[in-house]
Amino acid sequence: MEKDITKYKSIFLSEAKEHLAVMNRSLLKLEKNPQEAELLDDIFRALHTLKSMAATMNYSRTEGLCHGMEDVLDLIKKKKIELNKTVNILFECFDAIELTLKEISQNKEEPGTSSLIQKLKNIIADKAEIKPLELAAKPQVVEKIKSIEVKVKRLDLLMNLAEELLINRMRLDGIKEGLEDPELSAAVDTLGRLVTDMQYNIMQARMVPVGFTFNRFPRMVRDLAKQQKKEVNLTIEGSEIELDRAVIDQIGEPLVHLLRNAVDHGIEMPEERKKHGKPKQGTIKLIASRVRGFALIEVEDDGKGIDWENIKNTAIKQGILSPEAITEEELKDSLFSGLSTTKDITEISGRGLGLNIIKKKVKSLGGAVKVESLPARGTKFKIELPLTLAIVRALLVSVGGQIYAIPLADIEKIVSIEEKDVKGMLEYEALVLDGENIPLTRLNILFNTPPSLLEGQSVVIVRRGDERIGLVVDSIAGTQEIVIKPLNKLVRENKYFAGSTIVGSGEVILILDISNLVMSKRQKAELI
């Protein structure tokens, strides 16, 4: 019997995490709005289901803890115990269940729960006679299975197979063009459509709502605020925006750091906020949205903002910036270079390496991070991320006889120019487009390849955030879907490449890193 039960462990863990998330989320809302009885009902339902599941799986300690919480919640429902006197212990119990699920997933025994159960009994003592919860009888209906869980490893394997099929489809396209066989052409075209459909559906299966990560933050912010004796309200928008699972896995850590920073360094103490005409309760916003082919995640607070003068002086003192003329962008970039202006490092945050780690993590995902801040008004961090890391559409361009790929999501437009269209600025060349001077980067100079002998050249206007540059290329070689592969160690040292891909001919081509190319416009001397 024991063997029969253990095979359901993965299902138990998955469903238990969902119920725990409901309990955490509902209790956070109930703490702010104690009059909303339906929130208490939500906790009851999730807790009772979890207790029943734990009993079925013979996890007796978890079952006992759930039973103790049910008794306390019953007294809260009957208004025999005040909610505010039990919130902290209930959250403590939720944390214990979370730890238990982690231990069980690692094939360890359930941690002890007796001390927590005793705390719950102490709350209940002399309050009321505890009666078992009565659940309304439900009609017994057998529903059709509408969804099943698929292991992440299987999705990764399917994606790898789809990538290999895509590369081989491109090879077949080349063979088809050379043989000019109508029957072969029809078969290859049909195969191409099937591969595209399969690839799309596998990618959709890998997409996960950002709420999967966002939902754990309200509890974290609440606990940090109480620890700091601050009043903070976290609002979340855009939880339904979907990202590739690989991106979701990696973005959690940077967001944790930004939210901790917002609580610790951004939001002021209630008395200080009141003194400056602000509401005692600070607000942090966590917002996800879609912008063209990217997801935009913003972490914004209405706190004291960043002291840019202090940042500037510290950056100069630490040798991050030179005392000469410093641009606004250079000053903002210095914030991500490892400097820290915090004299006292707290348990929550204060280590300057944090923002540097965030920038590296976001960059490794093909994204970019920016900061905006006004003194006494607050700070906003903007993280731009690709929706998927696996397969993207790209523009292939030729430079000095070599082919390079530029992700279409980064491209604003393509224009043709003559030398007379280029004007020399103080430190760089620029193209006037729509009344704006767009800095030009000649890729043949950047990559040290022979200059083009063509009279006219193509300029690919790329954008990252609010910044645009024009990439001067010899010619456009077309568009196609590409499979992004990591760079080898030698090429990785060149900051202008984000990855590599294989085209149908079997040739390996490099994918341009638009974030670094846009940033390089601030270092014009390297490009001309």
C-alpha positions as CSV (number, residue, x, y, z in Angstrom):
1,M,0.0,0.0,0.0
2,E,2.9,2.3,0.9
3,K,4.4,1.9,-2.6
4,D,1.0,2.6,-4.2
5,I,0.7,5.9,-2.3
6,T,4.2,7.2,-3.0
7,K,3.7,7.2,-6.7
8,Y,1.2,10.1,-6.1
9,K,3.7,12.2,-4.2
10,S,4.4,14.6,-7.2
11,I,0.7,15.2,-7.6
12,F,0.3,15.9,-3.8
13,L,3.3,18.3,-3.8
14,S,2.0,20.2,-6.8
15,E,-1.6,20.6,-5.5
16,A,-0.4,21.3,-2.0
17,K,1.7,24.2,-3.2
18,E,-1.4,25.6,-5.0
19,H,-3.5,25.4,-1.9
20,L,-0.8,27.0,0.2
21,A,-0.6,29.9,-2.2
22,V,-4.4,30.4,-1.9
23,M,-4.1,30.4,1.9
24,N,-1.2,32.9,1.9
25,R,-2.9,35.2,-0.6
26,S,-6.3,35.1,1.2
27,L,-4.8,35.7,4.6
28,L,-2.9,38.7,3.4
29,K,-6.1,40.2,2.0
30,L,-8.1,39.2,5.1
31,E,-5.5,40.9,7.4
32,K,-6.3,44.2,5.5
33,N,-10.0,43.6,5.2
34,P,-11.2,41.4,8.2
35,Q,-14.8,42.0,7.3
36,E,-14.5,40.0,4.0
37,A,-15.9,36.6,5.3
38,E,-15.4,35.0,1.8
39,L,-11.7,35.2,2.2
40,L,-11.9,33.2,5.4
41,D,-14.0,30.6,3.5
42,D,-11.3,30.4,0.8
43,I,-8.7,29.6,3.5
44,F,-11.0,27.0,5.1
45,R,-11.5,25.2,1.7
46,A,-7.8,25.2,0.8
47,L,-6.8,24.1,4.3
48,H,-9.4,21.3,4.6
49,T,-8.4,20.0,1.1
50,L,-4.8,20.0,2.1
51,K,-5.5,18.2,5.4
52,S,-7.4,15.5,3.5
53,M,-4.6,15.1,1.0
54,A,-2.0,14.9,3.8
55,A,-4.1,12.2,5.6
56,T,-4.4,10.2,2.4
57,M,-0.6,10.3,1.9
58,N,0.0,9.4,5.6
59,Y,1.7,12.7,6.3
60,S,0.3,12.8,9.9
61,R,2.3,15.8,11.1
62,T,1.0,18.0,8.3
63,E,-2.5,16.6,8.9
64,G,-2.3,17.5,12.6
65,L,-1.1,21.0,11.9
66,C,-3.9,21.6,9.4
67,H,-6.4,20.3,11.9
68,G,-5.1,22.7,14.6
69,M,-5.4,25.7,12.2
70,E,-8.9,24.7,11.3
71,D,-9.9,24.8,14.9
72,V,-8.5,28.3,15.3
73,L,-10.1,29.5,12.1
74,D,-13.4,28.1,13.3
75,L,-13.2,30.3,16.4
76,I,-12.3,33.3,14.2
77,K,-15.4,32.6,12.1
78,K,-17.5,32.5,15.2
79,K,-15.9,35.8,16.4
80,K,-14.6,34.2,19.6
81,I,-11.0,35.0,18.7
82,E,-9.8,38.2,17.1
83,L,-8.1,37.8,13.7
84,N,-5.3,40.2,14.4
85,K,-4.2,38.0,17.4
86,T,-3.7,34.9,15.2
87,V,-2.3,36.2,11.9
88,N,1.3,35.8,12.8
89,I,1.0,32.3,14.1
90,L,-1.1,31.3,11.0
91,F,1.6,32.6,8.7
92,E,4.2,30.7,10.8
93,C,2.1,27.6,10.2
94,F,2.0,28.3,6.5
95,D,5.8,28.6,6.5
96,A,6.1,25.3,8.3
97,I,3.9,23.6,5.6
98,E,6.1,25.2,2.9
99,L,9.2,23.8,4.6
100,T,7.5,20.4,4.9
101,L,6.7,20.3,1.2
102,K,10.3,21.1,0.4
103,E,11.6,18.3,2.7
104,I,9.1,15.8,1.3
105,S,10.2,16.7,-2.3
106,Q,13.7,15.8,-1.3
107,N,12.6,12.4,0.1
108,K,13.1,13.6,3.7
109,E,10.8,13.1,6.7
110,E,8.2,15.7,7.7
111,P,9.7,18.2,10.2
112,G,8.2,18.3,13.6
113,T,5.1,20.4,14.2
114,S,4.4,19.8,17.9
115,S,5.5,23.3,19.0
116,L,3.2,25.0,16.5
117,I,0.3,22.8,17.4
118,Q,0.8,23.7,21.0
119,K,0.8,27.4,20.2
120,L,-2.6,26.8,18.4
121,K,-3.9,25.0,21.4
122,N,-2.9,27.8,23.7
123,I,-4.9,30.2,21.5
124,I,-7.9,27.9,21.7
125,A,-7.7,27.2,25.4
126,D,-10.7,28.3,27.4
127,K,-12.2,30.0,24.4
128,A,-14.9,27.6,23.3
129,E,-15.8,24.0,22.8
130,I,-14.4,23.0,19.5
131,K,-16.8,21.3,17.1
132,P,-15.7,19.5,14.0
133,L,-16.3,21.4,10.7
134,E,-19.4,20.4,8.9
135,L,-19.0,20.3,5.1
136,A,-22.0,20.4,2.9
137,A,-22.5,17.2,1.0
138,K,-21.5,17.5,-2.7
139,P,-22.9,15.5,-5.5
140,Q,-20.6,12.8,-6.7
141,V,-19.7,13.7,-10.2
142,V,-16.9,12.2,-12.3
143,E,-15.4,14.9,-14.4
144,K,-13.3,14.5,-17.6
145,I,-9.6,15.2,-17.2
146,K,-9.0,18.6,-18.9
147,S,-5.3,19.0,-18.0
148,I,-2.4,17.0,-16.8
149,E,1.0,17.9,-15.4
150,V,4.1,17.5,-17.6
151,K,7.6,17.4,-16.2
152,V,9.8,20.3,-17.1
153,K,12.5,18.0,-18.4
154,R,10.0,16.6,-20.9
155,L,9.1,20.0,-22.2
156,D,12.8,20.9,-22.5
157,L,13.4,17.7,-24.4
158,L,10.5,18.5,-26.7
159,M,11.8,22.0,-27.3
160,N,15.3,20.6,-28.2
161,L,13.7,18.2,-30.7
162,A,11.7,21.0,-32.2
163,E,14.9,23.1,-32.6
164,E,16.6,20.2,-34.4
165,L,13.6,19.7,-36.6
166,L,13.7,23.5,-37.5
167,I,17.3,23.3,-38.4
168,N,16.8,20.3,-40.6
169,R,13.7,21.9,-42.2
170,M,15.9,24.8,-43.2
171,R,18.4,22.3,-44.7
172,L,15.6,20.7,-46.7
173,D,14.5,24.1,-47.9
174,G,18.0,24.5,-49.4
175,I,17.9,21.1,-51.0
176,K,14.4,21.7,-52.4
177,E,15.5,24.9,-54.2
178,G,18.5,23.1,-55.8
179,L,16.6,20.1,-57.1
180,E,13.5,22.0,-58.4
181,D,11.2,18.9,-57.9
182,P,7.5,19.9,-57.6
183,E,6.6,16.8,-55.5
184,L,9.6,17.3,-53.2
185,S,8.7,21.0,-52.9
186,A,5.2,20.2,-51.8
187,A,6.3,17.7,-49.3
188,V,8.9,20.0,-47.8
189,D,6.4,22.9,-47.6
190,T,3.9,20.7,-45.8
191,L,6.6,19.5,-43.4
192,G,7.5,23.1,-42.8
193,R,4.0,24.1,-41.8
194,L,3.8,21.0,-39.5
195,V,7.1,21.8,-37.8
196,T,6.0,25.5,-37.4
197,D,2.7,24.4,-35.8
198,M,4.5,21.9,-33.5
199,Q,7.1,24.4,-32.5
200,Y,4.4,27.1,-31.7
201,N,2.4,24.7,-29.5
202,I,5.5,23.5,-27.6
203,M,6.5,27.0,-27.0
204,Q,2.9,27.8,-25.7
205,A,3.1,24.8,-23.4
206,R,6.3,26.3,-21.9
207,M,4.6,29.7,-21.3
208,V,3.8,30.4,-17.6
209,P,2.0,33.5,-16.2
210,V,4.3,35.8,-14.3
211,G,1.8,35.5,-11.5
212,F,3.5,32.2,-10.8
213,T,6.4,34.2,-9.5
214,F,4.5,37.4,-8.4
215,N,2.2,35.6,-6.0
216,R,4.9,34.9,-3.5
217,F,5.8,38.6,-3.1
218,P,2.9,40.1,-1.1
219,R,3.7,37.9,1.9
220,M,7.4,38.7,1.6
221,V,6.8,42.4,1.5
222,R,4.4,42.2,4.4
223,D,6.9,40.5,6.6
224,L,9.7,42.8,5.6
225,A,7.6,45.9,6.3
226,K,6.7,44.6,9.8
227,Q,10.3,43.8,10.5
228,Q,11.2,47.4,9.5
229,K,8.2,48.9,11.4
230,K,7.0,50.4,8.1
231,E,3.6,50.5,6.5
232,V,3.7,49.2,2.9
233,N,1.1,48.2,0.4
234,L,2.2,46.1,-2.6
235,T,0.0,46.3,-5.6
236,I,0.4,43.8,-8.5
237,E,-0.8,44.3,-12.1
238,G,-0.4,42.1,-15.2
239,S,-0.1,38.7,-13.4
240,E,-1.6,37.1,-16.5
241,I,1.3,38.1,-18.8
242,E,3.1,34.9,-19.9
243,L,6.8,34.2,-20.2
244,D,8.9,31.2,-21.1
245,R,9.4,29.0,-18.1
246,A,13.2,29.4,-18.4
247,V,12.7,33.2,-18.0
248,I,10.3,32.8,-15.1
249,D,12.8,30.6,-13.3
250,Q,15.5,33.2,-13.6
251,I,13.6,36.4,-13.0
252,G,12.5,35.6,-9.4
253,E,15.8,36.5,-7.7
254,P,16.3,39.9,-9.3
255,L,12.7,40.8,-8.4
256,V,13.2,39.7,-4.8
257,H,16.2,42.0,-4.5
258,L,14.4,45.0,-6.1
259,L,11.4,44.6,-3.7
260,R,13.6,44.2,-0.7
261,N,15.5,47.3,-1.7
262,A,12.2,49.2,-2.1
263,V,11.1,48.3,1.4
264,D,14.5,48.9,3.0
265,H,15.9,51.9,1.1
266,G,12.9,53.3,-0.7
267,I,9.9,53.5,1.6
268,E,10.4,55.9,4.6
269,M,9.3,55.4,8.2
270,P,5.6,56.4,8.7
271,E,6.6,59.5,10.8
272,E,9.0,60.7,8.1
273,R,6.4,60.3,5.3
274,K,3.9,62.2,7.4
275,K,6.4,65.0,7.9
276,H,6.8,65.3,4.1
277,G,3.1,65.4,3.4
278,K,2.9,61.8,2.3
279,P,0.4,59.1,3.5
280,K,1.9,57.0,6.3
281,Q,1.5,53.9,4.2
282,G,4.0,53.6,1.3
283,T,3.1,52.0,-2.0
284,I,5.2,49.6,-4.1
285,K,3.9,48.6,-7.5
286,L,4.9,45.4,-9.4
287,I,3.6,45.7,-12.9
288,A,4.0,43.3,-15.9
289,S,3.0,44.3,-19.5
290,R,3.9,43.5,-23.1
291,V,5.7,46.0,-25.2
292,R,6.2,44.9,-28.8
293,G,8.0,41.5,-28.7
294,F,9.1,42.0,-25.1
295,A,7.7,41.7,-21.6
296,L,8.2,44.8,-19.4
297,I,8.4,44.3,-15.6
298,E,8.4,47.5,-13.5
299,V,9.1,47.8,-9.7
300,E,8.1,51.2,-8.5
301,D,7.9,52.8,-5.1
302,D,6.7,56.2,-3.8
303,G,9.6,56.5,-1.4
304,K,12.4,59.0,-0.9
305,G,14.1,58.3,-4.3
306,I,17.8,58.1,-5.1
307,D,20.2,60.8,-4.0
308,W,22.1,61.1,-7.3
309,E,24.6,63.6,-6.0
310,N,25.6,61.0,-3.3
311,I,25.8,58.3,-6.0
312,K,28.0,60.5,-8.2
313,N,30.4,61.3,-5.3
314,T,30.6,57.7,-4.2
315,A,31.2,56.5,-7.8
316,I,34.0,58.9,-8.3
317,K,35.5,58.0,-4.9
318,Q,35.4,54.3,-5.7
319,G,36.9,54.9,-9.2
320,I,33.7,53.8,-11.0
321,L,33.4,57.2,-12.7
322,S,36.0,59.8,-13.6
323,P,35.6,63.3,-12.2
324,E,35.3,64.8,-15.7
325,A,31.9,65.5,-17.3
326,I,29.5,62.8,-16.4
327,T,26.4,62.2,-18.5
328,E,23.0,61.2,-16.9
329,E,23.2,57.8,-18.5
330,E,26.7,57.1,-17.1
331,L,25.5,58.1,-13.7
332,K,22.6,55.7,-13.9
333,D,24.8,52.9,-15.2
334,S,27.2,53.4,-12.2
335,L,24.3,52.3,-9.9
336,F,24.7,48.8,-11.4
337,S,28.5,48.7,-11.1
338,G,28.7,47.4,-7.6
339,L,28.9,50.6,-5.6
340,S,27.0,51.1,-2.3
341,T,26.2,54.3,-0.5
342,T,24.7,52.4,2.5
343,K,26.8,52.8,5.6
344,D,25.0,50.1,7.6
345,I,24.4,46.8,5.8
346,T,21.1,45.4,7.0
347,E,19.8,41.9,7.0
348,I,17.4,42.9,4.2
349,S,19.6,44.7,1.7
350,G,22.4,47.2,1.4
351,R,25.1,45.4,-0.6
352,G,25.9,47.3,-3.7
353,L,26.7,44.0,-5.6
354,G,23.0,43.3,-5.7
355,L,22.1,45.6,-8.6
356,N,25.2,44.5,-10.4
357,I,24.0,40.9,-10.1
358,I,20.5,41.9,-11.3
359,K,22.0,43.6,-14.4
360,K,24.1,40.5,-15.2
361,K,21.1,38.1,-14.7
362,V,18.8,40.2,-16.9
363,K,21.5,40.6,-19.6
364,S,22.0,36.8,-19.6
365,L,18.3,36.5,-20.5
366,G,18.7,38.9,-23.4
367,G,17.0,41.7,-21.6
368,A,17.9,45.2,-20.2
369,V,17.3,47.0,-16.9
370,K,16.9,50.8,-16.4
371,V,16.2,53.0,-13.4
372,E,14.3,56.3,-13.1
373,S,14.2,58.2,-9.8
374,L,13.2,61.6,-8.5
375,P,14.2,62.8,-5.0
376,A,11.3,62.6,-2.5
377,R,9.1,61.2,-5.3
378,G,10.2,57.6,-5.6
379,T,12.1,55.1,-7.8
380,K,11.2,52.9,-10.7
381,F,13.2,50.0,-12.1
382,K,12.2,48.8,-15.6
383,I,13.2,45.3,-16.7
384,E,12.7,44.4,-20.4
385,L,12.7,40.7,-21.2
386,P,12.2,38.5,-24.2
387,L,9.0,36.4,-24.1
388,T,11.0,33.2,-25.0
389,L,14.6,32.2,-25.0
390,A,14.5,29.3,-27.4
391,I,13.3,30.2,-31.0
392,V,12.9,33.7,-32.4
393,R,12.5,35.4,-35.8
394,A,15.6,37.3,-36.9
395,L,16.8,39.5,-39.7
396,L,20.0,38.1,-41.4
397,V,22.4,40.8,-42.5
398,S,25.7,40.7,-44.4
399,V,28.8,42.6,-43.1
400,G,32.2,42.0,-44.8
401,G,31.2,38.7,-46.3
402,Q,29.9,37.4,-42.9
403,I,26.2,36.8,-42.0
404,Y,24.9,38.0,-38.6
405,A,21.4,37.7,-37.0
406,I,19.4,40.6,-35.4
407,P,16.3,39.6,-33.5
408,L,13.2,41.1,-35.2
409,A,11.8,42.2,-31.8
410,D,14.7,44.7,-31.5
411,I,14.2,46.2,-35.0
412,E,12.2,49.4,-35.6
413,K,12.8,49.9,-39.3
414,I,15.3,49.4,-42.2
415,V,16.3,52.4,-44.4
416,S,18.8,52.8,-47.3
417,I,21.3,55.6,-47.2
418,E,24.0,57.3,-49.3
419,E,27.1,58.8,-47.7
420,K,25.6,62.3,-48.2
421,D,22.8,61.3,-45.7
422,V,25.4,60.8,-42.9
423,K,26.4,63.8,-40.9
424,G,29.4,64.1,-38.6
425,M,28.7,65.0,-34.9
426,L,31.3,65.9,-32.3
427,E,32.1,62.3,-31.4
428,Y,30.1,60.2,-33.7
429,E,28.3,59.9,-37.1
430,A,24.5,60.2,-37.2
431,L,21.6,59.8,-39.5
432,V,18.7,62.4,-39.4
433,L,15.5,60.4,-39.3
434,D,12.1,61.9,-38.3
435,G,13.8,65.0,-37.0
436,E,16.1,63.0,-34.7
437,N,19.8,62.4,-34.8
438,I,20.3,58.6,-34.7
439,P,23.9,57.6,-33.9
440,L,25.3,55.2,-36.5
441,T,27.5,52.1,-35.8
442,R,29.4,50.8,-38.8
443,L,29.5,47.1,-38.2
444,N,32.4,46.6,-40.6
445,I,34.6,49.0,-38.5
446,L,33.3,47.4,-35.3
447,F,34.2,43.9,-36.5
448,N,37.3,45.0,-38.4
449,T,36.1,43.6,-41.7
450,P,36.7,45.1,-45.2
451,P,34.5,48.2,-46.0
452,S,31.6,47.8,-48.4
453,L,32.2,48.8,-52.1
454,L,28.5,49.4,-52.6
455,E,27.3,52.9,-53.2
456,G,24.2,52.7,-51.1
457,Q,24.1,50.8,-47.7
458,S,21.3,49.6,-45.5
459,V,20.8,50.8,-42.0
460,V,18.9,48.7,-39.5
461,I,17.4,51.0,-36.9
462,V,17.3,49.1,-33.6
463,R,15.7,50.2,-30.3
464,R,16.2,49.1,-26.7
465,G,14.0,51.0,-24.3
466,D,13.9,54.7,-25.3
467,E,17.3,54.6,-27.1
468,R,17.8,54.0,-30.9
469,I,20.9,53.5,-33.0
470,G,21.5,52.6,-36.7
471,L,23.5,49.6,-37.6
472,V,25.2,50.1,-41.0
473,V,25.3,46.8,-42.9
474,D,26.4,45.8,-46.4
475,S,23.1,44.1,-47.3
476,I,20.0,42.4,-46.0
477,A,20.0,38.6,-46.5
478,G,16.3,38.0,-45.4
479,T,14.5,36.8,-42.3
480,Q,14.0,33.4,-40.8
481,E,13.4,31.6,-37.5
482,I,16.6,30.9,-35.6
483,V,17.4,28.6,-32.7
484,I,19.4,30.5,-30.1
485,K,22.5,28.5,-28.9
486,P,25.0,29.6,-26.2
487,L,28.3,31.0,-27.2
488,N,31.6,29.2,-26.8
489,K,34.1,30.6,-24.3
490,L,36.2,32.5,-26.9
491,V,33.3,34.3,-28.5
492,R,31.6,34.9,-25.2
493,E,34.3,37.5,-24.3
494,N,33.1,39.7,-27.2
495,K,30.3,41.8,-25.7
496,Y,28.6,42.5,-29.0
497,F,27.3,38.9,-29.4
498,A,24.4,37.4,-27.5
499,G,24.4,33.9,-28.9
500,S,24.8,31.8,-32.0
501,T,22.6,29.9,-34.4
502,I,22.8,27.3,-37.2
503,V,21.2,28.0,-40.6
504,G,20.0,25.5,-43.1
505,S,23.4,25.2,-44.8
506,G,25.0,24.1,-41.5
507,E,26.8,27.4,-41.2
508,V,27.1,28.9,-37.7
509,I,26.3,32.6,-37.5
510,L,26.4,35.0,-34.6
511,I,23.5,36.9,-33.0
512,L,24.1,40.5,-32.3
513,D,23.7,41.8,-28.7
514,I,21.5,44.8,-29.2
515,S,21.7,45.9,-25.5
516,N,25.5,46.3,-25.7
517,L,25.4,47.8,-29.1
518,V,23.0,50.5,-27.9
519,M,25.0,51.1,-24.8
520,S,28.2,51.4,-26.9
521,K,26.9,54.6,-28.4
522,R,28.0,56.2,-25.2
523,Q,31.6,55.1,-26.0
524,K,31.7,56.6,-29.5
525,A,35.4,56.6,-29.9
526,E,35.4,52.8,-30.1
527,L,33.0,52.8,-33.1
528,I,34.5,55.3,-35.5
